[in-house]
């Protein structure tokens, strides 16, 4: 049994908990350690580790506190260097080099973001369930088979962004960064079309932009495209 819990999912902070029914993985720590502990029901002994995709503060805010709690952090060398973190609790992982954390098997893979060495993660539970996590990336070059759960950033829609720029709600300079750093609705759809979704049970849409997204529309369009259950992570 796999459980996926969102503690935060926005530019203000990101944190997720994946459970196999007994043990847990934290993915991202962009909120306070107090909120993370509360989300874990104050049971830190059930946590096998933290997966960190990249260094930006809305994903890494509590990394030092997580380490102080005795939780190992798995991330890239580029992320650790950017954060200037050195600890025996940090474990360097590399794209396409599989590793194990207790009963979890994890394959990191390269993502495309404006930060050194960002990663996504393919997570396999003890029971063999496959969870894909990918955020803060404008493109994914990999294809995945036999996925059961997908946790995908769906940050903005191009037409909403363009209208916000036209009306002055969003500065035009923001568009260039978004196009090369975040997953748009259009690119999420292209990624889903390119992958085998036969065994997918739930698609979680993450990290929606406060201004450039529409949660109801995104959910509806991804459901219509895939025929799968779609959940939009609470911001």
C-alpha positions as CSV (number, residue, x, y, z in Angstrom):
1,X,0.0,0.0,0.0
2,X,1.4,3.4,-1.0
3,X,0.3,6.6,0.5
4,X,1.2,10.1,-0.8
5,X,0.6,13.1,1.5
6,X,1.2,16.7,0.5
7,X,2.3,19.1,3.2
8,X,2.9,22.0,0.8
9,X,3.1,22.5,-2.9
10,X,3.8,26.0,-4.3
11,X,6.4,28.6,-4.7
12,X,6.1,29.3,-1.0
13,X,7.2,25.8,-0.1
14,X,7.1,22.2,-1.1
15,X,7.1,19.0,0.9
16,X,5.6,15.5,0.4
17,X,5.6,12.3,2.3
18,X,5.5,8.9,0.6
19,X,4.6,5.9,2.7
20,X,4.6,2.1,2.1
21,X,2.3,1.5,5.0
22,X,5.1,1.4,7.5
23,X,8.1,3.4,6.5
24,X,8.2,6.9,5.0
25,X,10.3,9.0,2.7
26,X,10.2,12.8,2.8
27,X,10.5,14.5,-0.6
28,X,11.6,18.1,-0.4
29,X,11.8,20.2,2.8
30,X,10.8,23.7,1.7
31,X,8.7,24.4,4.8
32,X,9.5,24.7,8.5
33,X,10.7,21.6,10.4
34,X,7.8,22.2,12.8
35,X,5.3,21.7,9.9
36,X,7.2,18.6,8.7
37,X,7.2,17.0,12.2
38,X,3.4,17.7,12.4
39,X,2.9,16.1,9.0
40,X,4.7,13.0,10.2
41,X,2.5,12.9,13.4
42,X,5.8,13.6,15.2
43,X,7.0,10.1,14.4
44,X,10.4,10.7,12.9
45,X,11.6,7.2,13.6
46,X,9.4,6.0,10.7
47,X,11.4,8.2,8.2
48,X,14.0,6.4,6.1
49,X,15.4,9.5,4.5
50,X,14.8,12.8,2.6
51,X,15.0,13.1,-1.2
52,X,15.9,16.6,-2.3
53,X,15.5,17.6,-6.0
54,X,17.5,20.9,-6.0
55,X,18.7,23.8,-3.9
56,X,16.0,26.5,-4.2
57,X,14.6,27.6,-0.9
58,X,11.0,26.5,-1.5
59,X,12.3,23.0,-1.7
60,X,15.3,23.0,0.7
61,X,14.4,25.5,3.5
62,X,14.6,23.0,6.4
63,X,17.5,20.9,5.2
64,X,19.7,21.8,8.2
65,X,16.9,21.1,10.7
66,X,16.2,17.7,8.9
67,X,19.8,16.8,9.3
68,X,19.8,17.8,13.0
69,X,16.8,15.4,13.4
70,X,19.1,12.6,12.4
71,X,17.5,12.1,8.9
72,X,19.8,11.3,6.0
73,X,19.5,13.5,2.9
74,X,19.9,12.1,-0.6
75,X,20.6,14.7,-3.3
76,X,23.2,15.7,-5.9
77,X,26.6,17.1,-5.3
78,X,25.5,20.2,-7.2
79,X,22.7,20.8,-4.8
80,X,24.9,20.3,-1.7
81,X,27.6,22.6,-3.1
82,X,25.0,25.3,-3.8
83,X,23.6,25.0,-0.3
84,X,27.1,24.7,1.2
85,X,26.0,21.7,3.3
86,X,28.6,19.3,4.6
87,X,27.4,16.5,6.9
88,X,27.8,12.8,7.4
89,X,24.0,12.7,7.0
90,X,24.2,13.8,3.3
91,X,24.4,11.1,0.7
92,X,25.4,12.1,-2.8
93,X,23.4,10.5,-5.6
94,X,23.9,10.7,-9.4
95,X,21.5,10.6,-12.3
96,X,20.7,7.1,-13.5
97,X,22.7,5.5,-10.6
98,X,20.2,3.4,-8.7
99,X,20.4,3.2,-4.9
100,X,18.6,1.8,-1.9
101,X,17.2,3.3,1.3
102,X,16.0,0.5,3.5
103,X,13.2,-1.2,1.5
104,X,13.0,1.6,-1.1
105,X,14.8,1.4,-4.4
106,X,15.4,4.8,-6.1
107,X,16.6,5.9,-9.5
108,X,17.5,9.6,-9.7
109,X,17.3,11.2,-13.2
110,X,18.2,14.5,-14.7
111,X,15.7,17.3,-14.8
112,X,15.9,20.7,-16.5
113,X,15.9,23.7,-14.2
114,X,17.9,26.8,-13.5
115,X,19.9,25.3,-10.7
116,X,23.0,23.0,-10.5
117,X,22.4,19.3,-11.0
118,X,18.6,19.1,-10.3
119,X,17.0,15.6,-10.1
120,X,13.8,13.8,-10.3
121,X,13.2,10.4,-8.7
122,X,11.7,7.0,-9.7
123,X,10.8,5.4,-6.4
124,X,10.0,1.7,-6.0
125,X,8.4,0.5,-2.8
126,X,8.9,-2.8,-1.0
127,X,5.7,-4.1,-2.7
128,X,7.0,-3.1,-6.1
129,X,4.8,-0.1,-6.6
130,X,6.5,2.6,-8.8
131,X,6.2,6.3,-8.0
132,X,7.5,9.0,-10.3
133,X,8.4,12.4,-8.8
134,X,9.4,15.2,-11.1
135,X,9.2,18.9,-10.3
136,X,10.8,22.2,-11.4
137,X,11.7,21.0,-14.8
138,X,10.6,22.3,-18.2
139,X,11.2,19.0,-20.0
140,X,11.7,15.3,-19.2
141,X,13.7,13.4,-21.8
142,X,13.0,9.9,-20.2
143,X,10.2,7.5,-20.7
144,X,9.0,5.2,-17.8
145,X,7.2,1.9,-17.8
146,X,4.8,0.3,-15.4
147,X,4.3,3.4,-13.2
148,X,1.6,3.2,-10.5
149,X,1.7,6.8,-9.2
150,X,2.9,10.0,-10.8
151,X,3.8,13.2,-8.9
152,X,4.3,15.8,-11.6
153,X,4.7,19.6,-11.5
154,X,2.1,21.3,-13.6
155,X,3.1,24.9,-13.0
156,X,1.4,27.1,-15.6
157,X,-0.5,27.2,-18.9
158,X,1.0,29.2,-21.7
159,X,-2.3,30.9,-22.6
160,X,-2.9,32.0,-19.0
161,X,0.7,33.3,-18.7
162,X,0.4,35.2,-21.9
163,X,-2.9,36.8,-20.9
164,X,-1.4,37.8,-17.5
165,X,1.6,39.4,-19.3
166,X,-0.8,41.2,-21.7
167,X,-2.8,42.7,-18.8
168,X,0.3,43.5,-16.7
169,X,-0.4,41.0,-13.9
170,X,2.9,39.3,-14.6
171,X,6.1,41.0,-15.8
172,X,7.1,39.9,-19.3
173,X,10.6,39.0,-18.1
174,X,9.1,36.1,-16.1
175,X,8.0,34.3,-19.2
176,X,11.6,33.5,-20.3
177,X,12.5,31.9,-17.0
178,X,9.3,29.9,-16.8
179,X,9.8,28.5,-20.3
180,X,13.2,27.2,-19.2
181,X,12.6,26.1,-15.7
182,X,9.1,24.9,-15.0
183,X,6.7,22.2,-16.4
184,X,3.8,23.7,-18.3
185,X,0.4,22.1,-18.8
186,X,1.3,21.7,-22.5
187,X,4.6,19.9,-21.7
188,X,2.9,17.7,-19.0
189,X,0.4,16.5,-21.6
190,X,3.2,15.7,-24.1
191,X,5.1,13.8,-21.4
192,X,2.0,11.8,-20.5
193,X,1.2,11.0,-24.1
194,X,4.8,9.6,-24.5
195,X,4.6,7.3,-21.5
196,X,2.9,4.0,-20.7
197,X,0.0,4.8,-18.3
198,X,-1.7,1.4,-18.3
199,X,-0.9,0.7,-14.7
200,X,-1.1,4.3,-13.3
201,X,-3.6,4.6,-10.5
202,X,-3.3,8.3,-9.6
203,X,-1.7,11.4,-11.2
204,X,-0.8,14.1,-8.6
205,X,-0.3,17.6,-10.1
206,X,2.2,19.6,-8.1
207,X,3.6,23.1,-7.7
208,X,0.8,25.0,-9.5
209,X,1.6,28.7,-10.0
210,X,-0.5,31.1,-7.9
211,X,-1.1,33.4,-10.9
212,X,-0.5,31.3,-14.0
213,X,-2.6,28.2,-13.4
214,X,-6.1,27.0,-13.0
215,X,-6.5,24.0,-10.8
216,X,-9.9,22.9,-11.9
217,X,-9.0,23.2,-15.6
218,X,-5.7,21.4,-15.2
219,X,-7.4,18.5,-13.4
220,X,-10.2,18.3,-15.9
221,X,-7.9,18.4,-19.0
222,X,-5.4,15.8,-17.6
223,X,-8.3,13.5,-16.6
224,X,-9.8,13.8,-20.1
225,X,-6.4,13.1,-21.7
226,X,-5.5,10.1,-19.5
227,X,-8.7,8.6,-18.1
228,X,-7.0,8.5,-14.8
229,X,-7.7,9.8,-11.3
230,X,-6.1,13.2,-11.0
231,X,-5.5,15.0,-7.7
232,X,-4.2,18.6,-7.5
233,X,-1.8,19.1,-4.5
234,X,-3.0,21.6,-2.0
235,X,-1.0,24.8,-2.1
